[in-house]
């Protein structure tokens, strides 16, 4: 009876969570219109400039009378919390006019624009969009296409001349494609911007490493003039929201409820995030951070700027013209005296949310893999899965292995649970006799049933905990399978060539239905309400249909868990479930 009620509880929890997903998706606030977004951005401009260290070196906000020269126009930073912002930029995704250099490593194909030295294209060579339809190509993370506009920018902000996001750089070595050759571990792309009037030379050097999605970006400033240069180094991720997934997808498409938006980390407040629709409504960010990072997140993939960990930066958000959204980091003022030079090294991650490589770059960066409220379970669960994958070399066998481990860990509790259930099964005929004797008098029936349990030393609540524990584990594994890029399109065996997609032949859901039905038949339900019994009879069918649309890896977990549970229950019933002699309780 306890197991049946636990099954009902799980059903209600699962339905409630799925309904919550749908409610969140259908009631999500759409991105603010252009006018509202511009107003919100303007409203947040002043506080940051005043709070930023070294802000006295910047001009006053555009709405005030400037007291210092306005820096050169920097399209793309027009709503930035930096004084002296430039006028509006061309529409997102406008046809590029600047020269570009293509770079190809063993894992990335990229394009760098001479306009601001921005990274404007990134193709992930090891991640096809659809492994069954290779003609769809690979995942494109950065792009200048209007519908998927997404770029990574960096530059300088100063009251004097300084290279911004559209300043013209000159590639050193020309614009010929750069390819990481066999035997090479790294390839660099240097470029330079020069202001003849002030003698300022600014170089930007991209360095790409073999097998890595981490990109080193070095900014060098050489002051050959007679006046000191003071500027703030900024980084920015600018993109448009992706097209929404089909509304009919519901939980069958993880894109439906996976987080898409901006995220940032600070040692004080840890991981935080904001959806595009909430950029204006949730207020300005304006956070001073040392040792943090900023990122744009989507399902399985991320782009992230990591400023120097020992320097202060101002993090901010901006909604530009109601279509583009930016997260930015602006550093403290850097002063370079005449005949002096300075250099700053940054890291840029462009690629899948691979936890171990991300951890090497920054211990907190794997937090971009957002498991939501189940992180406390999902993180250790993935660690165990990863260790088992290293042992078996297959994620499907790793899922089966983690079920076996969990069953072993919970065996002492499960043994007590099944002993209790076996005893309940043995006294089931006597419970039915009591039910017939007392008829509709539920109070007397329950009293007589408790006396019988006490006499036979049966604890009807003793088996609840082992039945409830798999529920949060199931939900945590659901997020692990959907969000962990390591499992993306991973095969298992035979017809299961993608553990994160539904079983194409519905074999696993059908087997799971049979296991649930057999478990139900083996589970005693003395004294259960007839309505509950009817609901339980349909539960295997309901779950069989629902699991047909779940990821195959998740159904594999639940099927393995059910098979082991069924075998354990059969053994315990056989061992402890010898029928007791019928006893007719006396009426009180």
Secondary structure, DSSP 8 states (H G I E B T S, - for coil): -HHHHHHHHHHHHHHHHHHHHHHHHHT------HHHHHHHHHHTHHHHHHHSTTGGGS---TTS--SS------TT-TTSSSSS-------TT----S-EEEEE-SSEEEEEESBTT-EEEEEEEEEES-TT-GGG-EEEEEB--GGG-EEEEEEEE-SS----SS-B-EETT-S--EE--TT-SEEEEEEEEEETTTTEEEEEEEEEETT--EEEEEEEEEE-SSS-EEEEEEEEEEEE------GGGGGG-GGGTS--EEEEEETTTEEEEEEGGGTTTT----EEEES-EEEEEETTEEEEEE--TTSEEEEEEEEETTTEEEEEEEEEEEEE-TT-EEEEEEEEEEEE--HHHHHHH-TTGGGGS--GGGHHHHHHHHHHHHHHHHHHS-HHHHHHHHHHHHHHHTHHHHHHHHHHHHHHHHTHHHHHHHHHHHTT-HHHHHHHHHHHHHHTT--TTTTHHHHHHHHHHHHHHHHHHHH-GGGTT---STT---TTS--TT-HHHHHHHHHHHHHHHHS--TT--HHHHHHHHHHHHHHHHHHTTS-HHHHHHHHHHHHHHHHHHHHHHHHH------------
